[in-house]
Amino acid sequence: GYATCLYIARTPRLQHRAHGLFRRRFELRRKEKAATGVAALLGRQCMAEILDQARARFRHIDVSRLEKADFADNRPNPALFPKSNAATLGACDAFISHSWHDDPALKWQALQGWRAEFVAQHGRA
């Protein structure tokens, strides 16, 4: 009990190992809860069916194809779909989420800043 905990706490190697075990356990729980929430939103489908649908529907838009006008309205724009392409899950450079309530000019500015940094780091758009 207490002596074992004290020994682990005073031994850096064991302390590091215990932290890793706890971290992995809590990370797994967090992922399970997130997956459960997504599954609940998608109805009574098993995870394999949900992933199959995600793989079939996943799309991306190259940031270089976006224009400031694409962010002018604070509502989804179906005209962006033709700018998108089918993509493989995990093969996209970044997932950028935003709120339709955010200021369009500030969103555009932030996206351009991210893009410039990405190009500088990776040498490609």
C-alpha positions in Angstrom: 0.0 0.0 0.0 1.6 3.2 1.3 5.2 1.9 1.2 4.8 0.9 -2.4 3.4 4.3 -3.4 6.2 6.0 -1.6 8.8 3.8 -3.3 7.3 4.6 -6.7 7.1 8.3 -5.9 10.8 8.4 -4.9 12.1 6.4 -7.8 12.2 8.6 -11.0 12.2 5.6 -13.4 9.1 4.1 -11.8 7.5 7.5 -11.4 7.9 8.1 -15.1 6.5 4.7 -15.9 3.5 5.2 -13.7 2.8 8.6 -15.2 2.9 7.0 -18.7 0.4 4.3 -17.6 -2.0 6.8 -16.2 -1.7 9.1 -19.2 -2.4 6.3 -21.7 -5.4 5.1 -19.6 -7.0 8.5 -19.5 -6.2 9.2 -23.1 -8.0 5.9 -24.1 -11.0 6.9 -22.0 -11.1 10.3 -23.6 -11.0 8.8 -27.1 -13.7 6.3 -26.2 -16.0 9.1 -25.0 -15.4 11.2 -28.1 -16.1 8.2 -30.4 -19.3 7.4 -28.4 -20.5 11.0 -28.8 -19.9 10.9 -32.6 -21.6 7.5 -32.8 -24.6 8.9 -31.0 -24.9 11.8 -33.5 -24.7 9.4 -36.4 -27.4 7.0 -35.1 -27.4 3.3 -34.4 -24.4 2.3 -36.6 -21.4 0.3 -35.5 -18.0 2.1 -35.6 -16.9 0.1 -38.7 -19.9 1.5 -40.6 -19.2 5.0 -39.4 -15.6 4.8 -40.5 -16.5 3.4 -43.9 -18.8 6.3 -44.4 -16.2 8.8 -43.3 -13.6 7.3 -45.7 -16.1 7.4 -48.5 -17.1 11.1 -47.9 -13.9 12.7 -46.6 -12.9 15.7 -48.8 -10.4 18.5 -48.6 -9.9 22.0 -50.1 -6.4 23.2 -51.0 -6.0 26.5 -49.1 -4.7 28.1 -52.3 -8.1 27.6 -53.9 -9.9 29.6 -51.3 -10.7 33.3 -51.7 -11.5 36.0 -49.2 -15.0 36.1 -50.7 -15.5 32.5 -49.6 -15.5 33.8 -46.0 -17.7 36.8 -46.6 -20.9 35.2 -45.3 -21.4 33.7 -41.9 -23.1 30.6 -43.2 -22.1 27.5 -45.0 -21.4 28.0 -48.7 -22.4 25.1 -51.0 -20.4 26.8 -53.8 -17.2 25.6 -52.0 -18.0 21.9 -52.8 -16.7 22.1 -56.4 -13.4 23.4 -54.9 -13.0 20.3 -52.8 -11.5 16.9 -53.8 -11.9 13.4 -52.4 -9.2 12.7 -49.9 -7.9 9.7 -47.8 -8.4 9.9 -44.1 -5.1 10.8 -42.5 -3.6 12.2 -45.7 -4.7 15.8 -45.2 -2.1 18.3 -44.0 -4.4 20.0 -41.5 -8.0 20.2 -40.3 -9.1 23.7 -39.8 -12.3 24.3 -37.9 -14.0 27.7 -37.5 -17.1 29.3 -36.2 -19.6 30.9 -38.6 -20.0 33.6 -35.9 -16.3 34.7 -36.2 -15.4 37.9 -38.1 -14.9 36.8 -41.7 -11.9 39.2 -42.2 -10.2 38.0 -39.1 -10.7 34.3 -40.2 -9.2 35.1 -43.6 -6.3 36.8 -42.0 -5.6 33.9 -39.6 -5.9 31.4 -42.4 -3.4 33.3 -44.6 -1.0 33.6 -41.6 -1.2 29.8 -41.1 -0.7 29.2 -44.8 2.4 31.4 -45.0 3.9 29.6 -42.0 3.1 26.1 -43.5 4.6 27.0 -46.8 7.8 28.4 -45.1 8.1 25.2 -43.0 7.3 22.6 -45.7 8.2 24.4 -48.9 4.9 23.7 -50.5 1.3 25.0 -50.4 
